Amino acid sequence: MFPSSKELFERAKKVAPGGVHSPVRSFRSVGGDPVFFQSGKGAKLTDVSGKEYIDYCLSFGPLILGHRDEDVQKIVSETAELAWSFGAAEPYSLELAEWIVSKIPWVEKIRFVNSGTEAVMSALRVARAATGRDKILKFDGCYHGHLDALLVKAGSGLAGESSSDSAGIGSELIKNTLVLPLDDEKSVEELFAKEGKNIAALVIEPLPANYGLLIQRKEFLSKIVEIARKHGTLVLFDEVISGFRVGLTGMSGELGIAPDLVTYGKIIGGGFPVGAYAGKAELLDLVAPQGPVYQAGTLSASPFGMRAGLATLKKCEKENVYNVLENRTKSFVSGMVSILRERDPEGDWDSSIHSSLFWFHKKAPSPIRTVDKIPAGHKEGFAKVFHALLSEGIYLAPSGYEVGFLSYAHSDKILSETLEKADFALKKLKV
Ligand SMILES: *Cc1c(COP(=O)(O)O)cnc(C)c1O
């Protein structure tokens, strides 16, 4: 038996900043102390006191088959008997690379790294090397990991100017990062008219899902890609969250837009730490040892991540997981919204949904495509619902700005169990 979550948190705060190893885990956004979990299986997590939760956070997206899927678990156990790391050439990363290259037309070559952050950082290095330009354009409301150059928000000065979103990032490190709002092709056009020849890459989440779920118009995405191409700027789609989540070819496939460079993470490692950057062969061939762009990793292409990733992706394809998830998510989320509307006395709730990603928010006058359209009081309204659900054993990501996910392990039975529990939990909100 473990000590209680409370006791563990007190101890953790003494040895780790805020008691955690990634900020959202601390529950600061929703208030209260974090739950400490000891294990997970299928759709469920078990905390250190033995209480079970139905998990809709799923490690922030990687666990598309749920915790410890049986088929993947078998591969992982086998891998433990092979080797834990090689730091040398091996066939396992080759198998995953060949499989991905065979499925995704705009991925001709791929390089594996250990996180989404690393993937984006390296892809930008390639873009700068390929174009000989320094500037990067990103969009407000998109998250690309915690690399210095992209940990920025829109500045208050000139259009496109950025200011740092974290202490410790010198102005030198972000002076080449331009930031624009989403959903506004006109501002992109204007910026490119001035700065186009200096912009190495336009980087965007084609399905922005790290600041709520800000579903973009297809016309906006097509237009900005067209503008970038006209100016010789490379298009980097950051599919770390949408890749292998909305379908095997990600949002790029769904939109019918082939990016020059694409980054993956989360699902690609089947629950192990893997990221990847990929794209046209001529771009990836700029990377060492083939080309002059240096990028390396002691533990890159870990056999656990490579084999768990491939097993996960193959199962998603074979069992048509994406269709199943999409249908289940639709009916589950509409069930949740009805309950929220009925039970929350302050609640005119609504949802944004795409494939198996969902986000609950208060009703807005028009679709929420930019950060400034998120209704006021969102954080507080979500925190109340979060804690009510948590007490009944439903675990959402502990922040109103994180999206929720379904996994293949969320059976119809588990989903209706969730709705029943949610109805009971949210009754308590009545004043
Ligand atoms: C999660 C995420 C990242 C960062 O990945 P890490 O593995 O956390 O470094 C980057 N971009 C997007 C779109 C993400 O969702």
PDBQT file of the ligand as one rigid body, heavy atoms in Angstrom, charges set to zero:
ROOT
HETATM    1  C1  LIG A 501       2.056  17.576 -26.860  1.00  0.00    +0.000 C 
HETATM    2  C2  LIG A 501       2.435  18.436 -27.976  1.00  0.00    +0.000 A 
HETATM    3  C3  LIG A 501       3.745  18.884 -28.172  1.00  0.00    +0.000 A 
HETATM    4  C4  LIG A 501       4.843  18.604 -27.181  1.00  0.00    +0.000 C 
HETATM    5  O1  LIG A 501       5.134  17.252 -27.079  1.00  0.00    +0.000 OA
HETATM    6  P1  LIG A 501       5.968  16.745 -25.789  1.00  0.00    +0.000 P 
HETATM    7  O2  LIG A 501       6.134  15.286 -26.045  1.00  0.00    +0.000 OA
HETATM    8  O3  LIG A 501       5.114  17.065 -24.610  1.00  0.00    +0.000 OA
HETATM    9  O4  LIG A 501       7.245  17.474 -25.789  1.00  0.00    +0.000 OA
HETATM   10  C5  LIG A 501       4.047  19.623 -29.297  1.00  0.00    +0.000 A 
HETATM   11  N1  LIG A 501       3.090  19.926 -30.183  1.00  0.00    +0.000 NA
HETATM   12  C6  LIG A 501       1.811  19.532 -30.040  1.00  0.00    +0.000 A 
HETATM   13  C7  LIG A 501       0.800  19.875 -31.087  1.00  0.00    +0.000 C 
HETATM   14  C8  LIG A 501       1.439  18.778 -28.927  1.00  0.00    +0.000 A 
HETATM   15  O5  LIG A 501       0.171  18.421 -28.769  1.00  0.00    +0.000 OA
ENDROOT
TORSDOF 0
